[in-house]
Amino acid sequence: MESFEKVFWYFAIPFSVVLAIQLILTFTGMGGGGDVDTLDDGFDVDGDTEGDGGVDSSFQLFTVRNFITFFTVFGWAGIATYHTGASKAMTIFAAITIGIIVMGIVASLFYFIMKLSENGTMNLKNAVGATGEVYLSIPERKSGIGKVQITVQGSLKEMEAMTEGEAIPTDAIIKVVDVLSDHILLVEKIH
């Protein structure tokens, strides 16, 4: 085997082993979160760039995972192309091109998979405009707190509520007008 072909084997074997280990860890649930996965202006060690529990759905082409994929495919594509009788220049061109294409496909797959994930954190701003029912009567003009049942982000919630108008009795239908704090809604009775 000549030294030109050995270079591709030096890429193919070690990166294939690393890729296999990475895939096994990913499928067994041990491969997430701790991967140094962002190579831009800083390293993101824990994967939580947005404060969203580790879900970063931005498209990232230059990650450790993608570099491992590129060099694995680069090595095997170079070996396969060279064995077809292609010239050295054509072998290098084909290996780089195929490596970049597969790296782009893998990055796209992870991007679209991450877009499918759902963040379970409730955002009360999503409750504005929602209707519900009074569970415990709400005193008039913000003089006290009552409770309402509303559906927020597809889940029925019991929340504390106040009103700026007249008192709202139990079982009345209300509409959320605003969010006063992290856990108190401003509501109005629907006539």
N, C-alpha and C positions, 0 to 999 in steps of 0.2 A: 504494500500500500504506500503510495507516495505521500509526501508531507502535506500537499495541498488538500488531499482527502482527509488526512488525519485531523486537520483544523476543524472540519465539520463534525467529525466524531467527538472532538474535545468539547464542542458545544452541545451536541445531541445527547450524549450519555448523562453527564451531570445534571443538565437542566431537565431532562426527562425524569430523573430520579426526584429532583426537587418538586417538579410539577405533580408527580404521582403522590408524593407525601402531602403536598398542599391539597390535592383533591380528596385524599383520604381524610385529612383533618376537617375539610369543609363538609364532607358528607356525614361525618360522625359528630358534627356540631362543635368541634374544637377549633375550627379555623377562622372564626370571626373575631372582630373587635381588637385583638392584639396585634394585628398586622400593620407595619409601617406602610401606609398605602397611598400617601399623597406626596408627590415630588414637585411642589411648586415653591413658594417663597418660604416654606417651613415644613417640617415633618409633623404629621398628625399621627401620634402614636396610638391613641385610643380610638380613633375613627369617628369621634364626635365633634364635627366641625361646626354644626349648627345648633348644638344644644338640643337635638331631637332624639336623643337616645342612641346615637350611633348610625342613624340612617342618613346617609348623604347621597342624594339622588342626582347630583350634578355629573355631567359626563366627564370622565377622567381617562385620558388616553395613556398618560405616563404614570403608571403605578408599578409597584413591585410585581404584582400578579401578571400584569401585561408584559413586563420585560421578561419574566420567566417563560411566558407563552411564546414571545417573539423568538428568544434564543433557542428554545426547543424546536420550534417549527423551522427556524433558520438552519439549524444543524441537519435535521432530517430532510428538508427540501434540498439542501446543498448536496447531500449524499445521493439522494434519488436523481437529481438532475445530472450530477457528474457521471453516474452510472449509465445514463442514456447516451453518453458520448458527447455531451455539450462541451463547449470550450470553457476555459476557466472564467473568462469575463461573463459569459452567459450564465454559468453556474452561480456566480456571486450575485448577478442581477436577479436571477430567478429566486434565489434563497432570500434575498432582502425583500423582494416584492411580495412573495408568498408570506413571509414572516409579518410584514406590515399589514397585509390584508387580514390574516388570521388574528393579529393583535387588535385590529379595528373591530372585527366581529366579536371577539371576546369582550372588549370594552363596551360595545353596544348592548350585548346580552346582559351584562351586569347593570348597565344604566337602566334598561327597561325592566329588569327584575326589581331593582331598587324603587322604581316608580310605582310598582305594584304594592310595595309594603305600605302599611298603614300605621300612622302614629296614633296611639290610643289616648293621647293627652287631650282633655276636653278644653276647648276654647270658648269661654262664655260669650264672646262677641258673636259667635254663631247663633246664639239664642235670640238676638235682637230680631224682632218681627215674628217670632214664633208665638203660637197660641197654646194655651193650656188651661188648667182648671185650678181653682183655689182649693188648697187642702186644709189650711188653717186661715181663718179670716185675717184680712190685712187692715190695720188701723189707718184712719185718714191722715192726710198731709204729713207723711213721713214721721208720725208720732210713735210708730212701733213697727215690728217686723212680723209678717205672716209667712205662710209657706204655700208654694204652688208646685204643681206637677206639670212639667213640660217635656217635650222630646227635643233633645239637643244631640246633633251628630248621630242620629239613629238610635239613641238610647233614652229611655224614660228616666227623668231625674226629678228628685224632690229638692227644690231650691228655696232659699229665703228670699222674701220679696217685700218691697215697700211701694206705696203709691203716693202721688202728689195730690190726688183728688179725694173724693169721699171714700169712706170705708168700703171694702169689698168683702161680701159675705162668702162663707164656705160654699163650694160647688159652682160659683160664678165662673164664667169663661173670661179669660184675660188675654191680653197681648203684651209681649215684652217690648218696652220702649227703649230701655237703655240698661247698661250694666253699671251699678254704682260702685262696687268694689269687687274683690276677687270672688265673692260668694253671695252678693246681694243683687237682685234684679229690681229694676224700676218697671212697674207694670201699670196698665190701665184696663178698666173693665170694658168689655165689648158689649154694646147695648143691643 
